[in-house]
Amino acid sequence: MNLLPHLKQYLIEERIVSPNDRLSFTLSIGDINRKKSRIIRRYIVTKQTRPMLVARVIPNDWMFPLDDIEKTYSKYSSLGSVKVPKLLGRFSTPDGTFFIEEFVGTVSSLESLIRSKEIEVKQGIAILKKVFSEIWSLARVPSKKFIAKEKKRFRRYLSAFVPLGAEGETVLEKFDNIIDTYSGSLKRVWSTGDIIDRNILRSGSDWYLIDYEYSHDTLFFFKDVFRNIHFSPWTQGFSVREIFPGIGEFPEEMAKLISLAWDHHLQDKTIERRAHRPTFESMRETFWHVLGGATWHSGKPDRSHHPRQ
């Protein structure tokens, strides 16, 4: 597919550039082994020698509504701890939908700043805590219908991930009981679905939050917090509650199991099965560790059981 003619025509028609501008386009696909239908193409558009914008192409059969991606730019525009890149335009082609945003220059991710020790771990935790806290402040009281919908959806994710037999049924029953018990303290939160250290960027004195392809409403905002703990080595050892006090009294063990089930579902839908396998094994190992230490669990889990496929 050749998407560049569509992009150039749109930029000219919207007067973002002129026909005489000397433009160059650099394609980046990323290093994640996505399924072919889940590949997101990213073009950096340079005018003369200066990068001016980023154009992302989302597949037309994307698993999250494209309107929800666009909503995030406005919903997060009021945040003070992080900025959002300015959305310059959106248009569709037979091969995908373009989202065009301003180019944020000279950036370093929070992950790289921690790794290079330019920022201390405690500073990094404070940044994450502030971002999650501010997004949590925008949360709404969920309707009973939304709670029921989320409960049904995540029970399905757990059912596909937990082991067969009594062990799995214990988790599912506990999930039902915990959601019923704590539904009054849960909130409806708008999340990008990928609020993780590599997507928090520093540019000069400003911080930016990028990548909104997984944007959605959720009852379980803590799953974004746990993604950092599970995938970012520097946050391991911290509890969800230390980074996100908004979890309140919700049992942390169940929060982790819900988060693992969500990530398993997400990666199973986007990543090639062979590439997904090591991550799945890591998630399964974490699952057993969490379940073995859960306060409602008695005895050592039977590792002869296998997660449902």
For each residue, the residues with C-beta under 8 A, 3 or more apart:
1: 95
2: 5
3: 6 7 41 43 57 93 95 96 98
4: 7 8 25 43
5: 2 8 9
6: 3 9 10 91 93 98
7: 3 4 10 11 25 43 45 55 98
8: 4 5 11 12 17 23
9: 5 6 12 13
10: 6 7 13 14 89 91 98 100
11: 7 8 14 16 17 23 45 100
12: 8 9 15 16 17 18 19
13: 9 10
14: 10 11 88 89
15: 12 18
16: 11 12 53 88 89 100
17: 8 11 12 21 23 47
18: 12 15 21
19: 12
20:
21: 17 18 47 48
22: 47 48
23: 8 11 17 45 46 47
24: 45 46
25: 4 7 43 44 45 46
26: 43 44 46
27: 41 42 43
28: 41 42 43 44
29: 39 40 41 42
30: 34 40 42
31:
32: 270 271 275
33: 271 272 274 275 276
34: 30 38 39 40 270 271 272
35: 38 39 270 271 272
36: 39
37: 59 61
38: 34 35 59 62 63 269 270 271
39: 29 34 35 36 59
40: 29 30 34 56 57 58 59 213
41: 3 27 28 29 56 57 96
42: 27 28 29 30 54 55 56 57
43: 3 4 7 25 26 27 28 54 55 56 57
44: 25 26 28 51 53 54 103
45: 7 11 23 24 25 51 52 53 54 55 103
46: 23 24 25 26 49 50 51 52
47: 17 21 22 23 50 52
48: 21 22
49: 46
50: 46 47
51: 44 45 46 103 105
52: 45 46 47 102 103
53: 16 44 45 88 100 101 102 103
54: 42 43 44 45 85 100 101 102 103
55: 7 42 43 45 98 99 100
56: 40 41 42 43 98 99 100 101 213
57: 3 40 41 42 43 93 95 96 97 98
58: 40 62 66 69 96 97 99 213
59: 37 38 39 40 62 96
60: 92 94 95 96 97
61: 37
62: 38 58 59 66 213
63: 38 269 270
64: 68 69 193 213 214 215 216
65: 68 69
66: 58 62 69 70 90 97
67: 70 71
68: 64 65 71 72 215 216
69: 58 64 65 66 72 99 212 213 215
70: 66 67 73 74 87 90 99
71: 67 68 74 75 190 215
72: 68 69 75 76 84 190 192 212 215
73: 70 76 77 84 85 86 87 101 212
74: 70 71 77
75: 71 72 138 190
76: 72 73 79 82 84 135 190 192 209
77: 73 74 84
78: 138
79: 76 82 83 84 131 134 135 209
80: 134
81: 127 130 131 134 207
82: 76 79 131 200 207 208 209
83: 79 206 207 208 209
84: 72 73 76 77 79 208 209 210
85: 54 73 101 102 103 104 208 210
86: 73 101 102
87: 70 73 90 99 100 101
88: 14 16 53 100 101 102
89: 10 14 16 98 99 100
90: 66 70 87 97 98 99 100
91: 6 10 97 98
92: 60 96 97 98
93: 3 6 57 96 97 98
94: 60
95: 1 3 57 60
96: 3 41 57 58 59 60 92 93
97: 57 58 60 66 90 91 92 93
98: 3 6 7 10 55 56 57 89 90 91 92 93
99: 55 56 58 69 70 87 89 90
100: 10 11 16 53 54 55 56 87 88 89 90
101: 53 54 56 73 85 86 87 88
102: 52 53 54 85 86 88
103: 44 45 51 52 53 54 85
104: 85 107 201 203 208 210
105: 51 203
106: 203 204
107: 104 201 202 203 208
108: 112 113 118 201 202
109: 112 113 197 198 199 200 201 202
110: 113 114 119 124 127 128 197 198 200 201 202
111: 114 115 196 197 198 232 234
112: 108 109 115 116
113: 108 109 110 116 118 119 124 202
114: 110 111 117 118 119 120 121 124 197 234
115: 111 112 234
116: 112 113
117: 114 120
118: 108 113 114
119: 110 113 114 123 124 127
120: 114 117 123 124
121: 114 124 125 234
122: 125 126
123: 119 120 126 127
124: 110 113 114 119 120 121 127 128 197 234 235
125: 121 122 128 129 235 238 242 243
126: 122 123 129 130
127: 81 110 119 123 124 130 131 200 207
128: 110 124 125 131 132 197 200 225 228 235 243
129: 125 126 132 133 242 243 244 245
130: 81 126 127 133 134
131: 79 81 82 127 128 134 135 195 200 209
132: 128 129 135 136 195 221 224 225 243 244 246
133: 129 130 136 137 244 245 246
134: 79 80 81 130 131 137 138
135: 76 79 131 132 138 139 189 190 191 195 221
136: 132 133 139 187 189 221 244 246
137: 133 134
138: 75 78 134 135 189 190
139: 135 136 187 188 189 221
140: 187 188 189
141: 187 188
142: 146 147 150 183 186 187 188 219
143: 146 147 188
144: 147 148
145: 148 149
146: 142 143 149 150 188 217 219
147: 142 143 144 150 151 179 183 186 219
148: 144 145 151 152
149: 145 146 152 153
150: 142 146 147 153 154 218 219 220
151: 147 148 154 155 176 179 219
152: 148 149 155 156
153: 149 150 156 157
154: 150 151 157 158 175 219 220 258 261 262
155: 151 152 158 159 172 175 176
156: 152 153 159 160
157: 153 154 160 161 258 261 262 264 265
158: 154 155 161 162 171 172 175 257 258 261
159: 155 156 162 168 172 308
160: 156 157 261 264 265 307 308 309
161: 157 158 260 261 264 265 283 287 307 308
162: 158 159 167 168 171 172 257 261 287 307 308
163: 167 168 301 302 305 306 307 308
164: 168 305 306 308
165: 168 169 302 305
166: 169 170
167: 162 163 170 171 291 301 302 305
168: 159 162 163 164 165 171 172 305 308
169: 165 166 172 173
170: 166 167 173 174 296 297
171: 158 162 167 168 174 175 257 291
172: 155 158 159 162 168 169 175 176
173: 169 170 176 177
174: 170 171 177 178 254 296
175: 154 155 158 171 172 178 179 254 257 258
176: 151 155 172 173 179 180
177: 173 174 180 181
178: 174 175 181 182 250 251 254
179: 147 151 175 176 182 183 186
180: 176 177 183
181: 177 178
182: 178 179 185 186 248 249 250
183: 142 147 179 180 186
184:
185: 182 248 249 250
186: 142 147 179 182 183 219 220 250
187: 136 139 140 141 142 219 221 246
188: 139 140 141 142 143 146 217 218 219
189: 135 136 138 139 140 217 218 219 221
190: 71 72 75 76 135 138 215 216 217 218
191: 135 195 214 215 216 217 218 221 224
192: 72 76 195 199 209 211 212 214 215 224
193: 64 213 214 215 216 218 224 266
194: 199 211 213 214 224 227
195: 131 132 135 191 192 199 200 209 224 227 228
196: 111 199 200 224 227 228 231 232
197: 109 110 111 114 124 128 200 228 232 234 235
198: 109 110 111
199: 109 192 194 195 196 209 210 211
200: 82 109 110 127 128 131 195 196 197 207 208 209
201: 104 107 108 109 110 207 208 209 210
202: 107 108 109 110 113 206 207 208
203: 104 105 106 107 206 207 208
204: 106
205:
206: 83 202 203
207: 81 82 83 127 200 201 202 203
208: 82 83 84 85 104 107 200 201 202 203
209: 76 79 82 83 84 131 192 195 199 200 201
210: 84 85 104 199 201
211: 192 194 199 214
212: 69 72 73 192 215
213: 40 56 58 62 64 69 193 194
214: 64 191 192 193 194 211 266
215: 64 68 69 71 72 190 191 192 193 212
216: 64 68 190 191 193
217: 146 188 189 190 191
218: 150 188 189 190 191 193 221 223
219: 142 146 147 150 151 154 186 187 188 189
220: 150 154 186 223 255 258 259 262
221: 132 135 136 139 187 189 191 218 224 225 244 246
222: 225 226 240 244 246 247 250 255 258 259
223: 218 220 226 227 255 258 259 262 263
224: 132 191 192 193 194 195 196 221 227 228
225: 128 132 221 222 228 229 240 243 244 247 259
226: 222 223 229 230 240 255 256 259 260
227: 194 195 196 223 224 230 231 259 263
228: 128 195 196 197 224 225 231 232 235 243
229: 225 226 232 235 236 238 240 243
230: 226 227 236 259 260 263 282 283 286
231: 196 227 228
232: 111 196 197 228 229 235 236
233: 236
234: 111 114 115 121 124 197
235: 124 125 128 197 228 229 232 238 243
236: 229 230 232 233
237:
238: 125 229 235 242 243
239: 242 243 252
240: 222 225 226 229 243 244 247 252 255 256
241: 244 245 247 252
242: 125 129 238 239
243: 125 128 129 132 225 228 229 235 238 239 240
244: 129 132 133 136 221 222 225 240 241 247
245: 129 133 241 248
246: 132 133 136 187 221 222
247: 222 225 240 241 244 250 252 255
248: 182 185 245
249: 182 185
250: 178 182 185 186 222 247 254 255
251: 178 254 255 294 295 296
252: 239 240 241 247 255 256
253: 256 257 290 291 293 294 295 296
254: 174 175 178 250 251 257 258 294
255: 220 222 223 226 240 247 250 251 252 258 259
256: 226 240 252 253 259 260 286 290
257: 158 162 171 175 253 254 260 261 287 290 291
258: 154 157 158 175 220 222 223 254 255 261 262
259: 220 222 223 225 226 227 230 255 256 262 263
260: 161 226 230 256 257 263 264 283 286 287 290
261: 154 157 158 160 161 162 257 258 264 265
262: 154 157 220 223 258 259 265 266
263: 223 227 230 259 260 266 267 283
264: 157 160 161 260 261 267 268 280 283 307
265: 157 160 161 261 262 268 269
266: 193 214 262 263 269 270
267: 263 264 270 271 276 279 280
268: 264 265 271 276 280
269: 38 63 265 266
270: 32 34 35 38 63 266 267
271: 32 33 34 35 38 267 268 275 276 279
272: 33 34 35 275 276
273: 276 277
274: 33 277
275: 32 33 271 272 278 279
276: 33 267 268 271 272 273 279 280
277: 273 274 280 281
278: 275 281 282
279: 267 271 275 276 282 283
280: 264 267 268 276 277 283 284
281: 277 278 284 285
282: 230 278 279 285 286
283: 161 230 260 263 264 279 280 286 287
284: 280 281 287 288 307
285: 281 282 288 289
286: 230 256 260 282 283 289 290
287: 161 162 257 260 283 284 290 291 307
288: 284 285 291 292 301 303
289: 285 286 292 293
290: 253 256 257 260 286 287 293 294
291: 167 171 253 257 287 288 294 297 301
292: 288 289 297 300 301
293: 253 289 290 297
294: 251 253 254 290 291 297
295: 251 253
296: 170 174 251 253
297: 170 291 292 293 294 301
298:
299:
300: 292
301: 163 167 288 291 292 297 305
302: 163 165 167 305
303: 288
304:
305: 163 164 165 167 168 301 302
306: 163 164 309
307: 160 161 162 163 264 284 287
308: 159 160 161 162 163 164 168
309: 160 306
